[in-house]
Amino acid sequence: MIKKISLGILAVSILVSCGKGTKKETESVSNKKQTPPNIVFILSDDQSWTDYSFMGDENIETPRIDKFASESLTFTQSYVPTPLCSPSLATIITGLYPKDHGILGNDKVYDRGNIRGKARAEAYKPVISAFEKQTTLPDMLKEKGYLSFQTGKWWHGNHKIGGFDYGMTHGDPTRGGRHGDYGLEIGRKGLDTINSYVDLALKEKKPFFLWYAPFLPHRPHNPPQHLFEKYKKKTDSEHLAKYWAMCEWFDETCGQLFDLIENKGLTENTLFVYVCDNGWAQNPDKSGYLKHSKRAPYNMGIRTPIMYKWKGKITPKMDDKTITSSIDMVPTVLDVLGIEKPENLPGVSVLDEKALAERKGIFGEVYAHDFDTIENSMFYNMAIFPPYKIIVPDSVRKKGEVVQLFNIEEDPFEKNNLADQNPEVVERLKNRIKEFRSK
C-alpha cells in the first residue's frame, strides 16, 4: 500500500488546525456487505496497567471504563512495545515496532540551549519526513472510504503526516507545536471538536476513524476540584490524590465519548479499541513517576489492558492469559474490514484464535528519550514468551546492568530475577531477540 496525500482541510471548529478461514470471536468478519463500522481508538496517556477499578485498584474509581471492559474482548496481559509516548503512539498508528517505523524516542538529539524550540524542530524535521513515508491506518482506511480525525496527542508534525483528513494538531514549532498543541485541549476542555467531526462524517455519509488521545491522566495533574477533594480523603499524599483524580477525570471523558456516540445512534456500528501508551507509577513524595514505570522496561512501563468492543459483533470476554500487543490493533481493524494485512506488519488479528495461539511471543524496545540511530540510542531489548520475560541491557549505554529474567505469570511485578537459575531460557530468549533485530 502506498501512502496517499491527505484530503483538504475544513474548519470544523475553531480548534481544527488549518495545517494533513479461521475461527473468529466475531460474526462481523464474514459479512463484508454490511456498512463498515466506525472505528474509535481511545488512548490513555501515562497510566499504569493496575490503575483501574476493574484491574483491582482499591482507590481509583473508573466506572465508565470498567463497564466498557465488561462489554469488550478485554486482554489484561497486553503490552506496548516501548514505555514512552511518541514511539508508542507511532506503533499504534502504523502497527510496526519502533525499530521499523523509526520513531525511537520523543526527541531527536538536539542542542538544549537557549533556542531549544527551534533546535528541536530542526533536528526533528528528517524524522517527520521519514515517518511521512510510512503507511498508517488512516492511509489504509481510505480504500474503504473512511474519513479520519485526529484529536489529542500527536508527535509527528501536522496531523496530515499521519494520513488524517482533519485534525486538531498543526505541528508548527513556531506556534508551540511538539506533541499535540491544540489537540491537547480535547477532553480537558470538552469534546466539542469530536462532536463536529462526527457530524461531518454523518453529513457526508462516510464511516470514520477517530483518534482520541487526550492529555490525560498525563501531567499537569490539575484535576477538577471535586475529584481532588474526593481522593484527598483516601491518602495523605497530595501527589497521589491528584494522580488518582486525574485517572477518574480521564474515565469521565471516556464516558462522555461513549455517550456522544450513543446519542447519535452509532454505538451498534462502532468498533472501539482501548489502550494506554505507557505506564506510570506516581511518586507519593513529588510530582513525578517512579523509575520502574515510564521509560523503564518493566511491566509498570509497558503493560496495559487492551480492549475491543463492537456491540453485538464481538463477544465480550475477560482474557487474563493471552498475550497481545498494540502491534495487533491495526491488523485487527484490517481483519474486521476485510482488508489484506501488509506483509511487513508483525501483529495478528486478536479475532483470529489460531494466529494468537500460534504466536509464541512478542518483543519490546527501549531507546534514549533524545534518540539518534538505533545503534547509538539502544537501552534495552525485551522478549515476552510466556511464562518468561527477559530484559537485556545494552552493553554500552547500560554497562554494568545484568540480564533479568522473570516469570511474569507468577511474578507480574518482577521482583525475582531468575536469570542465574535458568541459563538455557536466557540463551533461548536472547537468540529470539537476535532474530527479531535482524528482520
N, C-alpha and C positions, 0 to 999 in steps of 0.2 A: 504494500500500500504506500502511496506517495503522499506526503504531507501537502495539503492544499491551502491556498490563500483564504483567509477568513472573509466572511461577508461584510457588508458595510456596517456603519455604526448608527445606532439610533439612540437618541437621548430619552431613554425610557423614564428616567427620573433625574433629578439634579445630581444624584450620586453616580450616575453612569458615566464612566470616562469616555472621552472622545478620542481616546488614543488608539487591538487584534482579536450410534446404535448401541447406547449404554443405558443401564437402568438409571432413571432420574428420580430426584426427590421433588420434581415439579412436573405438572401437567403441561406447562406452557410451551416447553421447547418443541413439542411435537406439533403444535398448532401454529404454523407460520403465517396463516392468512389473517389472523386477528390484528387489531390495531396495535402497533408496537407500544410497549409500556413507556411511560415517562420514567426517567432514572434520576434518583436523588442520592448523591454522596454526602453523608454527614461526617465531618471530620472534627473530632475533639483536638485540642491543642495543649499539650503538656499536662497529661493526666495519667496517673498510674492505673494499671490493669485492675488493681484492688479497689479503686475509689468509686465504687457504685454500690448501691444497696443490694442489687441482685448478685453481686460478686462477693457479698459477705461483709462489707464495711458496716460497722455498728454506729458510726457517727454521721456520715454523709447520706443525705436523702436524695434519691434520683428517681422519683415516681414515674415520670414520663418515659425515661429510658428503660426502667425496669419493665414497664408494660410493653414497650417496643420489643425488648429482648424476649419476652414471653410469647410474642406473636411472630417471632423470627426464627430462621435457621441460625442459631447462635453458636459460634465456636468460641469457647473460652480459653482454649490453648492455641491462641493465634499470635502472630508476630508481625512487626515491620522489620525490614532488613537492616535498618540503621537508626540510632537513637537521637536524631537531630532533624529539625523541621524541614529545611529546604530539600535535602536529598530524599527524605521520606515522602514528601509530597510529590516529588518528581517520579518516584516509583509508583505511587498511587495513580497518577495520570497516564503513565506510559506502560506499566506492567513489567518494567525492567529493573534489574538490580542496579545500584549506583555505579558499579564498575562499567556497566553497559550504557547507561543514559548520561554519564559524565558529570552529574552534579554530586560531588563528594562531600561538600560541606556547605555552610551558609554564605561564606565569602571567599572569593579568590584572594590569594595573598596580595596584600597591598600595604602601602606606607600609611600607618595610622597616626599621621601628623596633624597639622592644623587644617589641612584641606581634605580631611577624612572622607567626606561625602563624595567629592569629585574623584579622589584617588580610587575609592571603592568602585565607583561607577565605571571608570576607565578600565580597571583590572577585570571587571565582570563582563564587559562587552563581548569578548570572544566566547565566554561561557554561554551567554544568551544566544549568540549566533549559532553555536554548535547545537544547543538544545532545540532551536527552532527547526532543525533538520529532523528531529525525532518525530515519529508518528505517535500522536496522543489519542486517547479515547475519543475526544471530540472530533478529531480528524476521521477516525474510523466510523463514527456515527453518521457522518454526512451522507454516506451512501444509502442510509435509511431515512434521510430527510429530517434529521433532528436539528433543532436549534439548541445551542449550548450556551449556558450562562455561568459566569464566574462571580462568586462573592466570597469575601473573607481573605484568608492568607493566600498569597501568590508571590513567589520569589523571582520569577524568571521574566522580568521586564513587563511589557504590556500584556494584557490578557490574551491578545491575539497570538502571541508566541505559542500559547498552549492550544491553539485551534478553536478557542471560544469565539462565538459570534458576537456576543455582548458581554461586558464585564465592568466591574467597579474599579479595577486596578489599572491605573495609567502607566505605572512603572517608570516615570520620568524622574531621575535622581535630582534634577534641579528643582523639583516640586515635592521632594520628600519621598520619592519612590524607592523602595527597597524590598519590603516583604508583604506589601498589600495596600499601602496608602489608604485611599478612600474605602477600599474593601474591608479594612479593619473595623469599620463602623457597623457592619452588619451584625445583628444580634445584640450588641451593646446599645445600639440606638434604634432597635426595632427591625422589622422585616419588610418595610415599605418597598424597597427595591426588588426584593424577591416577588412580592405581590404583583408589581408591574411587569416583571419578566414573565411570570406565569400567564398573566392576562394577555401579553403579546403572543405567546405560543398558542393560546386558545383562539385569539383573533385570527391568526394565520393558519389555524387548524393543523399544527405540526406537533409531533412529540418533542419533549425537551429533556435535556440533560442539565441538571443543576448541581453546581459545586458549592456546597455550604460549608465553609471552613472558617468559622468565626474565631476571633482572637480571644477565645475562652476555653478553659479557665486560665489561660496564659496571663502572666503579669502584664500590666499592673493589676495587683489583687485589690481592686476597689469595688467590692460588691455592693448591691443595694443595701441600704441601712437595715431594712427589716431582716434580711438574711444574715448580715453580720451580727446583729443583736441575737438572733436565734442561735448561732453557733458559738458566740461568746459564753453562753451558758453551759457549753459542753467541754470547754478546755480553758486552762489558764494561759495558753499561748495565743496571743493576738494573731500571730502569723498563721497558725493552724486554722484558727477561726475564719480568717479571711479566705484562705485557700478552700476550705470546706464550703464556704458560702459561694465562692466562685463556681465550684462544681455544680451546686444546685442552681445557680443562675444559668449556667450553660444548659442544664436539664430543662429549665423553664423555657428557654428559647427553642429547644428541640420540640417541646410541646406546642409552642406557637406555630412552628413549621408544620407539624403534623396536622394541627387544626386548620391551618391555611389550605393545605392540600385537601383535607376532608371537606371543608366548606365549599370548595369549588367542585366537589363531586368526583375527584380524581384518585382517591385512595385505591380503589379496586384495580386501577390500571397504572399503578406506580410501583416500581421496584426501588426500595430504599436499601442503601448499604451504609453501614456504620463502621468506623474505625477511628483510632487515635493515632496521631502522627508519631508521638514518642512519649515515654514515661516521665513521671515527675514524683519525687518524694520530697514533700515540704520540710524544710529545716524549721524546727519549732522555735529556734532562737533568733532567726533573722529572715529577711525576705529573700529567700533563695532555695536552691534544691540541694539535697544530699548527694554525695559523689557517686553513689551506686545507682543513680537513676538516669536522668538526662545526660546524654553524651557518653554513657557507660555501656559496656557490652552485656550487662546483666539483665535478667528478666524485668527488673524495675525500669529499665531503659527501653526495652524493645517488645515486651509482651503487651497485648491488647485484646479485648474481645472484638471479634468481627462478626457482624450480623447482617443477614439478608432477609428482607421481608417483601413479599408480594402477596397480598391478601387473596386467599382462595386458590393460589397457584403454587406457592412454596409452602410445604408442610412445616409448621413450627416444631422446633426440636432444640433442646439444650444439650449440646455436644461438648463434653469436657475431656474427650480423649483424642479426637482427631486434630493433628497439627495442620494449620493453614497459615497463610501469609497474605500480606497486602499485594503480593505479586499475583494473587489469584483473582483479584477484583475485576480487572479488565477481561481476562478470559471468561469469567462467569457471565459478565454482561454480554460478551460476544456470543456465548453459547445460547443464552436466552433469546437473542435476536437472530440466531441462525447465520451469523457472520463467521466466516472461517478464521480461525486464530492464526495470526502470522507465526511463521516458524521460529522467529527469534524470541518469542515470549516464553519464559521458563515456567510460568504458572499454569495451573489447571483450573477448570471449572469446578467449583465446590458442589455443583449439582451432579457431577459425574462421579458416582461412588467408586467405580472401577479405577478411574485415574487417581483418585485420592488414596485408594488402598495400595496401588502400585508404587506411588511415590514414597520413598523411604525417608527423605529428609529435606530440609531447607537450609538456607545459608544466611549469614549476616556479615556486615562490614562496618567498621568504624574508622573514619578518617579525621584529620585535623579540622577544626572549625573553619580556619582560614587555610584553604587547600591549594595545592599546586598539582603536580602529577600524581597518579596513583602510587608510583614508587616512592615519591617524596612525602606523601601525606598519610600513608597507612599507619593505623594504630593497632587495630585488632581484626582478626578474622574469626568468625563463629560458624559452627555447624550444629544443627539440631537434628539428631537422628534418634528418636525415642528408643529407650528412656534417657539417652545421654545428650548432653550439650557440652561442646568443647569451646573454649576461648583460647585462641593462640595469639599472644602479643607479638608485635613486630620487633625483630631483633635489634633494630636501630633506634626507633623512636620510643620504644617501651623496653629498652635494655634493662636487664635485671629482673623483669617480671617473669613469672613462671606460667607454664601452660596450666589451665584449670579445666577440670572435668567434673560435671555434676550429673547426678541422677535427678532430673527435674520433675519426674513423676513422684518421687519420694521427698525431694528437697527443692521445692519450687522457688524458695528464697535463697538458694545457692550458698549454703553455709558450710558444706562439707566437700572439700576438694578431693576427688577420688583418683586423680591422675597417677599418683605413685603406685596405687594398688592395681591399676588397670592399664599397663603399658601397651597391651595389644589393642585395646579400644582407642587409646590415644593415637597410635600409629595409623590405625584404620581411618579414623576421622581426619587426621592430618592429610592423609592421601586423598580423601574425599575433597578437602579444601583445595589441594593442588589441582585436581581435576576441574573443579569449579573455576579456579582462577585462570586456567588455560583455555577455557571456552571463549 
